[in-house]
Amino acid sequence: MKMSKGQIGRRLLGLAVAGVALVAGGAAFAEELGQPSPWAFDLQAAATPVMDSIFRFHNMLLVIITLITLFVLALLVIVVVKFNARANPVPSRTTHNTLIEVAWTLIPVLILVSIAVPSFRLLFEELDVPKADLTVKATGKQWYWSYAYPDNGKFEFDSLMSHDKQPRLLGVDNELVVPVNKVVRVQVTGADVIHSFAVPAFGIKIDAIPGRLNETWFKATKTGMFYGQCSELCGRDHAFMPISVRVVSEQDFTAWVAEAQKKFAAVPANTSVASAAEEAQ
């Protein structure tokens, strides 16, 4: 079915309006902190210095990739228009051009170097753990997380997905609680299979491997709830293994530690799992 120019114009206008609405909708929902937002197409808002660096690096790469894509598109258009059989019936027999050959070798090298330098700097920032104010051990199990605080009485507790808490599939019964503006070292391991500890707003993602202790860190600069998930295909209930981190003030953290020492000292670490099994039966 052929469309008139007016119909084509109206359809293009409609697509443009829909695109603007989508962008506006994504911006409106972007206020949600620490969790996915409907219609969002960007990274989650940064809550740590490392995530700020990741965001800047991402934006730099986006600019470079966009410029390269537009440049290649322009070359393709020029070739199609200028060197087709109708416009250029007698093809050129040129086989070498020293300037072009030097340019298409040197320019990609310079682009890669411009990407490599900030990339190495970002990797160093992520992997060089500064002096920690707090150490937390996260153990991935099928299919939940266990957290221990070796600096605060060595208590440990399980964190299982809660069907009664929001957001859906991200709320848990016991959150990981940390103080704001403090360097938190996270030691990660697996108890059964390989899991992956990931919190997008913090810019952290590290594998939890049985028999091995991996390490990452973050320094949350904002209070609130931040969510992540196991990012490794770890089995049947992989999709139901969320991570919930509650960032509080230093005073609130001290009060929480005192309460947690009493709450979890007399309760075995697998009590919540046993309770969940009993409820399932």
N, C-alpha and C positions, 0 to 999 in steps of 0.2 A: 504494500500500500504506500503510495507516494504522499508526502506531506508538503504543504505549501511553505514558503519562506516564513509566513506569519506563524504557522503552527510550530515550525522548528524553533523560531525565536521564543515563542511562549514556553515551549518545553525546556529550552536552555535556561530561560529566566526562572522557571519553576525549580530546576535542579540547583541553580545558584542560590535561590532563597532557602531551599532545603539544606544546602551546605552551610549557609550562614546560621541557620537555626541549630544545626548540629554543633557547630563551633560554639555558639552562645550557650547551648545546653551543656556542653562539656565544661565550659568556663564556669557556669553556674554551679555544677556539681563538684567542681574542683575544690570547693571549700572543705569537703570532707577530709579529715586528717587521719592518716595512718591506716586507711582501708580503701579498697576499690570503690570507684564511684560510677554510677550509671552513665553511659555514653562517653566516658573519659577515654582519651586517646593519647595522653601524655604520661610521663612517669608520675608516680605518687609524689606529693609534696615532700621536700627534704626535711628531715628532723635531726640530722647529724651533719657534721662537717664533711665526712666522707661522701654522703649522699649529695651534698652541695657540689663537690668536685665531680661526681659522676654526672650530675645534671649539666654542668658546664661542658664537660667533655662530650656528652651526648649532643648538645646544641651545636658545638663546633663541628662534629662529624656530620650533622644534618646539613649545615651550610656547605661543607665541602662536597658531600654527596650530591646535593642539589645543583651546585655549580657544574660538577662533572657531567651530570645527567643532561643539563641544558646545553652544555658545550657539545656533547656527543649528538644530541638531537639536532642542533644547528648544523653540524657536519653532515648528518644524514640528509637533512633537507637540502643543503647545498649540492650534495652529490646527486640527489634525485632530480633537482631542477636544472642544474648546470650540465650534468654529464649524461643525460639520457640520449637515446639515439636521435631523437628529433632535434634537440638543441645542439648536439655535438656529433654530427654524422661521421666525422673523421676522428677517431679516438687518438689520444696522445700516445706516443711510443716511449715516453719517459720511464726509465726503470729505476733511477736513483736520484735522490735529492738529499744532499749532505745535511743541509740546515734542518729539514723536517725530521730526518733520522736522528740527529742529535737532540732535537726538541722532544720527540716522543720517547726518548730514553731518559733524558735529564729531568723533564717535568714530573713524570710519575715518581721518580726517586725523591725529588724535593717534596712532593705531596706526602709520600710515605714517611719521610723523616719528620715532617711537620705533625704527622699523626703519632709517630712513635715516641717523640719526646714527652708530650703530656700523658701518653698512655703509660710509659714507664714510671712517670712521677705519680700517677694515680695508683698503680700497682704497689709502689713502695709505700704510699700512704695507707693503703688497705692492709698490707701485710706486716708493716712495722708497728707492732703493738707497743704503745707508750706505757709508762708506769701506771699500773692499774690502781684505781681507788676501790674496786670491788671485783671479785671473781665469782662467776656463776658457771656451774657445770650443767650442760644440757645433754641428756641421754635419750636418743631416739629408740623407741620400742614399738612393737606392732600392737596397736597403732595409736600411740600417744607419746607425750614427752614427760620425762622426769627431770626435775630441777633440784640442784643442791647448791647450798651457799657455804662453801668451806671456810670463808672468812667470818661467818656470823653464827657459829654454833654447830655447823655441820649438819643441819637438818635437811631433809629431802622430802619432796612431795611429787605426786603425779598430777598431770594436767591433761584432762580429757575433754573432748568436745561436749558442749552442753546444748541440748535441744531447746532449752528454755531461755537461752540468752541470745541477744542480737549483737552483731549481725549474724545472719544465718550461716552456718558452717564455719564460723570463725570464733564465736564465743566459747569460752571454756569454763570449767568449774573453778580452777585455781590458776590465776594469772601469774606470770613471771613479773615480779615487782622490782624496779630499780630506781635509784635517785636521779634527779635531773642534774645536768651539767657535771656529771662524774664519769670518768673513764671506766667502762665495764668490760672486763676481759671475759669472753665466753669460751669455755673449753667444751668441745663437742665430740661425742663418741656415739657409737651404736651398740645396742645390746643384742641384736639378732641379725638384721640385714642392714644394707646401706640406706640411710636416710639423708636428708639435707635440710639444714636449719637456715631459713631465709626469712628476712623481714625487709620488704622493699623500701619502706620509708627510712630505714637505717642504712641502706646500702650494703647489707651483709647477706652472704649466701655461702655456706660451707658444708661439705659433706660430713655426715656422721657415720664413721666406718668402724665396725666391730674390731676390737683389738688395737685401735689407733686413736690417739688423742689429737684432734685438730684444734686450732685456736683462731679466733677472730676478736674484734673489739668494736665498740661504738661508744659515742658520747652524745646522748640525747639532749638536745637544747630546748625541747618543748615538753611540757607535761601533757598527759592524756593517754589514750589507749591506742596502741599500734598493733597491727595484725600481720601475720605471715602464715605460711603453710610449709609442710614438708614438700620439697621440690625434687624429690627423687621417687621414681616409680618403685614403691617398696612393698606392694602386695595389694590384697583385696580391698582394704579400707584406707588406701593411700589418700583418697580425697577427703577423709574425715580425721585428719591429723593436723589441726590448726595450731598456730602459735599466737598467744596473746601476751603482750608486754604492756604493763601499766607503769608509766613514768610519773613519779610523785616527787614532792619536795623532800629535802633531806630529813626534816623533822618527821614527816609522815612515814618515810622509809624506816626511820629508827623505831617508830611506834609499831609499824607492821612487823619488823623483825622480832620485837619482843613478843608480839601476839603469835607469830608463826612458830617461834621456838616452843611455845606451849602447845599450840594446836597440832603440830606435826611431830613433836617429840614422842608422844604416846601412841601415835597412829602409825602402823607399819606403812612403808612406801607403797605397797601394792593393795592397800585396803580399798581404795577407790575402784581399782580394777575388779576386785572380788565383789564389791557391791554392785558394780555394773553387770557382772556375770549373773549374780543372783536375780537382779531385776529382769534380765533377759530371759531367765528360766521361768 
